[in-house]
Structures are given as C-alpha cells and as structure tokens.
C-alpha cells in the first residue's frame, strides 16, 4: 500500500461555528473504513469528544449537514470559517 492510500482524505465540507467564545466544527467526509459518508460535530472546547453519523450517499450526508447548520444558526451560532473541496 502506498503512503497516499493510508492518508485520510480531507473533508468535503468543514464549517466552524462560534457562539459565546466557543467554537465547534461540522464536517462531511468520506469514511476511512467503509464506503460511507460521515457527518461529524466536534465541540472544540470539550477535549475532542465528537458526534459522528454515517450515511450511504453524499446527498444524505449533505442534507444532514444542512439541517445541523440550520439548527445551529437558530440557536445563535454563527459561521466563523468554512472550507469545501467540492
């Protein structure tokens, strides 16, 4: 196996949110061990404890990401940074 095959691909989307001087990220990425897509939320203040959901299709994962984004914005979180590789 080549070195590049062992590397984790970058997330398809990574958004960072901020509220009350706290930050969290929400990402969509290809799962490393299965042919699935993962939506992960990582509160950056809590020592790396994250919530991960798996989906069979990229569209399902992106729809879940959009729902999480809407919930976060409704709760007062704002987007402080984002990246995408799409």
C-alpha positions as CSV (number, residue, x, y, z in Angstrom):
1,X,0.0,0.0,0.0
2,X,1.3,3.4,-0.9
3,X,1.6,6.2,1.6
4,X,-1.1,8.2,-0.1
5,X,-3.6,5.4,0.3
6,X,-3.2,5.4,4.0
7,X,-3.9,9.1,4.4
8,X,-7.3,10.3,5.4
9,X,-8.8,12.4,2.6
10,X,-9.7,16.0,3.5
11,X,-13.4,16.7,4.4
12,X,-15.8,17.5,1.6
13,X,-17.1,20.4,3.8
14,X,-15.8,21.8,7.1
15,X,-17.7,24.6,8.7
16,X,-16.7,26.2,12.0
17,X,-19.2,27.9,14.2
18,X,-18.8,30.4,17.1
19,X,-21.1,31.4,20.0
20,X,-20.1,33.0,23.3
21,X,-16.4,32.5,22.6
22,X,-16.9,28.7,22.0
23,X,-16.2,27.1,18.7
24,X,-17.3,23.8,17.1
25,X,-16.9,22.3,13.7
26,X,-19.3,20.4,11.5
27,X,-17.8,18.3,8.7
28,X,-18.8,16.0,5.9
29,X,-16.2,13.5,4.9
30,X,-15.7,10.1,3.3
31,X,-15.4,7.4,5.9
32,X,-12.0,5.9,6.1
33,X,-13.0,2.3,6.8
34,X,-16.3,1.9,4.8
35,X,-17.9,3.2,1.6
36,X,-20.0,5.7,3.7
37,X,-20.1,9.4,4.3
38,X,-19.7,10.8,7.8
39,X,-21.2,14.0,9.3
40,X,-19.2,14.9,12.4
41,X,-19.7,17.6,15.0
42,X,-16.7,18.5,17.2
43,X,-17.0,21.0,20.0
44,X,-13.5,22.4,20.2
45,X,-13.8,23.2,23.9
46,X,-14.5,19.6,25.1
47,X,-11.3,17.7,24.6
48,X,-12.2,16.3,21.2
49,X,-15.5,14.4,22.1
50,X,-17.4,14.3,18.8
51,X,-20.7,13.0,17.4
52,X,-20.5,11.1,14.2
53,X,-23.4,10.0,11.9
54,X,-22.9,7.7,8.9
55,X,-24.8,7.9,5.6
56,X,-24.8,5.8,2.5
57,X,-24.9,8.6,0.0
58,X,-23.2,12.0,-0.2
59,X,-26.6,13.7,-0.7
60,X,-27.9,12.3,2.5
61,X,-24.8,13.4,4.4
62,X,-25.0,16.9,2.9
63,X,-28.7,17.2,3.7
64,X,-28.0,16.2,7.3
65,X,-25.2,18.8,7.4
66,X,-27.6,21.5,6.1
67,X,-30.1,20.5,8.9
68,X,-27.5,20.8,11.6
69,X,-26.4,24.2,10.2
70,X,-30.0,25.4,10.3
71,X,-30.4,24.2,13.9
72,X,-27.1,25.8,15.0
73,X,-28.0,29.2,13.4
74,X,-31.4,29.1,15.0
75,X,-29.6,28.5,18.4
76,X,-27.5,31.7,17.9
77,X,-24.3,30.1,16.4
78,X,-22.6,32.0,13.6
79,X,-20.3,30.7,10.9
80,X,-16.7,31.8,11.7
81,X,-14.9,29.9,8.9
82,X,-15.6,27.3,6.3
83,X,-13.8,25.2,3.6
84,X,-15.0,22.9,0.9
85,X,-13.4,20.7,-1.7
86,X,-16.5,20.3,-3.9
